[in-house]
């Protein structure tokens, strides 16, 4: 599990991260 990342100037949680990695 990774830390929250910033996308488009906003912070996303692990849930969104999973979709990005996939």
PyMOL Python script that loads the backbone (N, CA, C, O; Angstrom):
from pymol import cmd

cmd.read_pdbstr("""\
ATOM      1  N   UNK A   1       0.852  -1.210   0.000  1.00  0.00           N
ATOM      2  CA  UNK A   1       0.000   0.000   0.000  1.00  0.00           C
ATOM      3  C   UNK A   1       0.882   1.253   0.000  1.00  0.00           C
ATOM      4  O   UNK A   1       1.809   1.384   0.799  1.00  0.00           O
ATOM      5  N   UNK A   2       0.569   2.152  -0.904  1.00  0.00           N
ATOM      6  CA  UNK A   2       1.396   3.361  -1.009  1.00  0.00           C
ATOM      7  C   UNK A   2       0.685   4.568  -0.403  1.00  0.00           C
ATOM      8  O   UNK A   2      -0.512   4.528  -0.118  1.00  0.00           O
ATOM      9  N   UNK A   3       1.448   5.633  -0.215  1.00  0.00           N
ATOM     10  CA  UNK A   3       0.868   6.847   0.353  1.00  0.00           C
ATOM     11  C   UNK A   3       0.013   7.567  -0.686  1.00  0.00           C
ATOM     12  O   UNK A   3       0.076   7.268  -1.879  1.00  0.00           O
ATOM     13  N   UNK A   4      -0.769   8.499  -0.219  1.00  0.00           N
ATOM     14  CA  UNK A   4      -1.634   9.249  -1.132  1.00  0.00           C
ATOM     15  C   UNK A   4      -0.779  10.074  -2.092  1.00  0.00           C
ATOM     16  O   UNK A   4       0.262  10.606  -1.708  1.00  0.00           O
ATOM     17  N   UNK A   5      -1.229  10.175  -3.342  1.00  0.00           N
ATOM     18  CA  UNK A   5      -0.488  10.943  -4.341  1.00  0.00           C
ATOM     19  C   UNK A   5      -1.319  12.127  -4.823  1.00  0.00           C
ATOM     20  O   UNK A   5      -2.538  12.156  -4.654  1.00  0.00           O
ATOM     21  N   UNK A   6      -0.641  13.102  -5.423  1.00  0.00           N
ATOM     22  CA  UNK A   6      -1.357  14.296  -5.889  1.00  0.00           C
ATOM     23  C   UNK A   6      -1.600  14.177  -7.387  1.00  0.00           C
ATOM     24  O   UNK A   6      -0.669  13.969  -8.164  1.00  0.00           O
ATOM     25  N   UNK A   7      -2.852  14.311  -7.778  1.00  0.00           N
ATOM     26  CA  UNK A   7      -3.201  14.208  -9.199  1.00  0.00           C
ATOM     27  C   UNK A   7      -4.023  15.420  -9.602  1.00  0.00           C
ATOM     28  O   UNK A   7      -5.075  15.680  -9.017  1.00  0.00           O
ATOM     29  N   UNK A   8      -3.559  16.154 -10.584  1.00  0.00           N
ATOM     30  CA  UNK A   8      -4.297  17.325 -11.046  1.00  0.00           C
ATOM     31  C   UNK A   8      -4.407  18.377  -9.952  1.00  0.00           C
ATOM     32  O   UNK A   8      -5.320  19.203  -9.970  1.00  0.00           O
ATOM     33  N   UNK A   9      -3.472  18.349  -8.991  1.00  0.00           N
ATOM     34  CA  UNK A   9      -3.479  19.349  -7.927  1.00  0.00           C
ATOM     35  C   UNK A   9      -4.316  18.920  -6.737  1.00  0.00           C
ATOM     36  O   UNK A   9      -4.469  19.682  -5.782  1.00  0.00           O
ATOM     37  N   UNK A  10      -4.864  17.702  -6.780  1.00  0.00           N
ATOM     38  CA  UNK A  10      -5.666  17.237  -5.652  1.00  0.00           C
ATOM     39  C   UNK A  10      -5.127  15.901  -5.138  1.00  0.00           C
ATOM     40  O   UNK A  10      -4.486  15.152  -5.875  1.00  0.00           O
ATOM     41  N   UNK A  11      -5.394  15.620  -3.875  1.00  0.00           N
ATOM     42  CA  UNK A  11      -4.863  14.402  -3.271  1.00  0.00           C
ATOM     43  C   UNK A  11      -5.850  13.258  -3.416  1.00  0.00           C
ATOM     44  O   UNK A  11      -7.057  13.439  -3.252  1.00  0.00           O
ATOM     45  N   UNK A  12      -5.327  12.079  -3.724  1.00  0.00           N
ATOM     46  CA  UNK A  12      -6.189  10.909  -3.888  1.00  0.00           C
ATOM     47  C   UNK A  12      -5.783   9.834  -2.895  1.00  0.00           C
ATOM     48  O   UNK A  12      -4.625   9.766  -2.483  1.00  0.00           O
ATOM     49  N   UNK A  13      -6.731   9.000  -2.515  1.00  0.00           N
ATOM     50  CA  UNK A  13      -6.458   7.956  -1.528  1.00  0.00           C
ATOM     51  C   UNK A  13      -5.979   6.667  -2.179  1.00  0.00           C
ATOM     52  O   UNK A  13      -5.832   6.592  -3.399  1.00  0.00           O
ATOM     53  N   UNK A  14      -5.739   5.661  -1.358  1.00  0.00           N
ATOM     54  CA  UNK A  14      -5.250   4.373  -1.853  1.00  0.00           C
ATOM     55  C   UNK A  14      -6.255   3.754  -2.814  1.00  0.00           C
ATOM     56  O   UNK A  14      -5.868   3.058  -3.753  1.00  0.00           O
ATOM     57  N   UNK A  15      -7.534   3.999  -2.590  1.00  0.00           N
ATOM     58  CA  UNK A  15      -8.567   3.441  -3.461  1.00  0.00           C
ATOM     59  C   UNK A  15      -8.363   3.899  -4.894  1.00  0.00           C
ATOM     60  O   UNK A  15      -8.417   3.096  -5.825  1.00  0.00           O
ATOM     61  N   UNK A  16      -8.126   5.201  -5.069  1.00  0.00           N
ATOM     62  CA  UNK A  16      -7.917   5.731  -6.416  1.00  0.00           C
ATOM     63  C   UNK A  16      -6.573   5.269  -6.954  1.00  0.00           C
ATOM     64  O   UNK A  16      -6.425   5.013  -8.149  1.00  0.00           O
ATOM     65  N   UNK A  17      -5.599   5.165  -6.066  1.00  0.00           N
ATOM     66  CA  UNK A  17      -4.252   4.725  -6.465  1.00  0.00           C
ATOM     67  C   UNK A  17      -4.332   3.356  -7.114  1.00  0.00           C
ATOM     68  O   UNK A  17      -3.672   3.105  -8.122  1.00  0.00           O
ATOM     69  N   UNK A  18      -5.126   2.478  -6.552  1.00  0.00           N
ATOM     70  CA  UNK A  18      -5.263   1.121  -7.093  1.00  0.00           C
ATOM     71  C   UNK A  18      -5.725   1.181  -8.545  1.00  0.00           C
ATOM     72  O   UNK A  18      -5.228   0.434  -9.388  1.00  0.00           O
ATOM     73  N   UNK A  19      -6.662   2.057  -8.833  1.00  0.00           N
ATOM     74  CA  UNK A  19      -7.176   2.180 -10.199  1.00  0.00           C
ATOM     75  C   UNK A  19      -6.096   2.725 -11.127  1.00  0.00           C
ATOM     76  O   UNK A  19      -5.986   2.295 -12.275  1.00  0.00           O
ATOM     77  N   UNK A  20      -5.304   3.666 -10.635  1.00  0.00           N
ATOM     78  CA  UNK A  20      -4.241   4.262 -11.452  1.00  0.00           C
ATOM     79  C   UNK A  20      -3.183   3.210 -11.775  1.00  0.00           C
ATOM     80  O   UNK A  20      -2.734   3.099 -12.917  1.00  0.00           O
ATOM     81  N   UNK A  21      -2.787   2.436 -10.758  1.00  0.00           N
ATOM     82  CA  UNK A  21      -1.774   1.404 -10.965  1.00  0.00           C
ATOM     83  C   UNK A  21      -2.294   0.347 -11.921  1.00  0.00           C
ATOM     84  O   UNK A  21      -1.526  -0.234 -12.689  1.00  0.00           O
ATOM     85  N   UNK A  22      -3.573   0.099 -11.878  1.00  0.00           N
ATOM     86  CA  UNK A  22      -4.178  -0.917 -12.743  1.00  0.00           C
ATOM     87  C   UNK A  22      -4.414  -0.320 -14.126  1.00  0.00           C
ATOM     88  O   UNK A  22      -4.918  -1.004 -15.016  1.00  0.00           O
TER      89      UNK A  22
END
""", "prot")
cmd.dss("prot")
cmd.show_as("cartoon", "prot")
cmd.util.cbc("prot")
cmd.orient("prot")
